[in-house]
Amino acid sequence: MYDCIIIGGGPAGLSAAIQLRRRNRSVLVVSNPAAQNPLSKAEKIDNYLGLPGLTGAELLERFQQHAEDAGVEFKTGRVISTMAFDGWMLNVGAEVYQAKALILAAGVTRAAKYPGEQELLGHGVSYCATCDGMLYRKKPVVVVGRSADAPQEANYLAEIGCQVTYVSPQQPKGLNPEIPYVKANRLAVEGEGSVEALTADGAKLPCQGVFILRDSVAPTDLIPGLETEGGYIKVNRHMETSVSGVFAAGDCTGKPLQVSKAVGEGLVAGDSADKFLD
Ligand SMILES: Cc1cc2nc3c(=O)[nH]c(=O)nc-3n(C[C@H](O)[C@H](O)[C@H](O)COP(=O)(O)OP(=O)(O)OC[C@H]3O[C@@H](n4cnc5c(N)ncnc54)[C@H](O)[C@@H]3O)c2cc1C
């Protein structure tokens, strides 16, 4: 059991983590690989105080090193669900982690849901191949590949005996060549009460399971009851969200979407989580 788990290893999450370590709290940062962080795509950051001229990747590397030196623990992976139970339980793939407090620092979630996705979530729609794959052995499933690791997840489903079709807008890298691939962009999940098919650019692919694998999960899907405003997580000046023991910082709380604001909010969220833990 950690004192605090932070979802997102960007500037906001790392700043919060360092602040919590300064208060001697145990902290785990769970995040997608650093190479996928939006900051690592920035050619040059010129408006971060005191460190002009670094590339985004260099700045992130410095933040990361600082956090490691402070004793922050890291887990590379995607948080796909949480449950309020004796604090918070988090599913990272098939693994479970627990903490007394949570900080959401997951950046901006850009993906819109597909028609039918929300209605059939848990009734054939899943966000985790390793968690739910066994339920679909010998059954037809479709993997919607929207993350870098989606081909590996599809390969895993095929290995355990699922009849996999892979759908994505671009030819995937690393997909088992025996898995049929369908190039498509407009998708809809169909079924009455449970999944019956995925429609891909108008073509119907009959299936019993649809694995939708994206890099991020909407915060409102992670934390039921979380209030938002204009598409961002609603927070007060203490970075408290509408859910007790859950704090948020950085791009996920709204504009300006900038490193300095993310770092500042991370510090406040870390401090507030520390007070909550008291
Ligand atoms: C090309 C580009 C140039 C930019 N240039 C500048 C600039 O010059 N100056 C400036 O100040 N800002 C700039 N920015 C913006 C800056 O990158 C962001 O404001 C900043 O990274 C936000 O930090 P954050 O910690 O809130 O979120 P992020 O940096 O987005 O970090 C969030 C992390 O959480 C991960 N994550 C999300 N959901 C989950 C989940 N469920 N499980 C695990 N991990 C998850 C994400 O993959 C990501 O790695 C630029 C951005 C881009 C894309």
The ligand as a Gaussian input file, in Angstrom:
#p B3LYP/6-31G(d) Opt

LIG

0 1
 C        4.638000      19.537000     -29.643000
 C        4.409000      20.177000     -28.306000
 C        5.126000      21.304000     -27.938000
 C        4.917000      21.889000     -26.680000
 N        5.656000      22.990000     -26.361000
 C        5.514000      23.550000     -25.142000
 C        6.298000      24.674000     -24.764000
 O        7.133000      25.181000     -25.533000
 N        6.136000      25.167000     -23.503000
 C        5.244000      24.639000     -22.612000
 O        5.169000      25.091000     -21.480000
 N        4.489000      23.570000     -22.950000
 C        4.579000      23.018000     -24.174000
 N        3.814000      21.940000     -24.526000
 C        2.765000      21.468000     -23.577000
 C        3.317000      20.563000     -22.487000
 O        3.899000      19.419000     -23.096000
 C        2.201000      20.168000     -21.528000
 O        1.549000      21.300000     -21.045000
 C        2.727000      19.348000     -20.352000
 O        3.414000      18.201000     -20.813000
 C        1.585000      18.945000     -19.429000
 O        2.065000      18.174000     -18.385000
 P        1.123000      17.123000     -17.600000
 O        2.010000      16.487000     -16.601000
 O       -0.112000      17.795000     -17.153000
 O        0.646000      16.077000     -18.681000
 P        1.463000      15.196000     -19.700000
 O        2.825000      15.748000     -19.937000
 O        0.554000      15.030000     -20.869000
 O        1.681000      13.814000     -18.931000
 C        0.639000      12.933000     -18.708000
 C        1.158000      11.513000     -18.845000
 O        0.176000      10.614000     -18.332000
 C        0.080000       9.488000     -19.194000
 N       -1.225000       8.858000     -19.001000
 C       -2.463000       9.307000     -19.382000
 N       -3.421000       8.447000     -18.993000
 C       -2.774000       7.440000     -18.371000
 C       -3.218000       6.231000     -17.762000
 N       -4.528000       5.920000     -17.715000
 N       -2.297000       5.404000     -17.217000
 C       -0.966000       5.713000     -17.259000
 N       -0.493000       6.842000     -17.831000
 C       -1.385000       7.685000     -18.371000
 C        0.248000      10.088000     -20.584000
 O        0.599000       9.097000     -21.525000
 C        1.379000      11.083000     -20.288000
 O        2.640000      10.456000     -20.405000
 C        3.984000      21.336000     -25.774000
 C        3.284000      20.195000     -26.132000
 C        3.468000      19.613000     -27.378000
 C        2.695000      18.365000     -27.746000

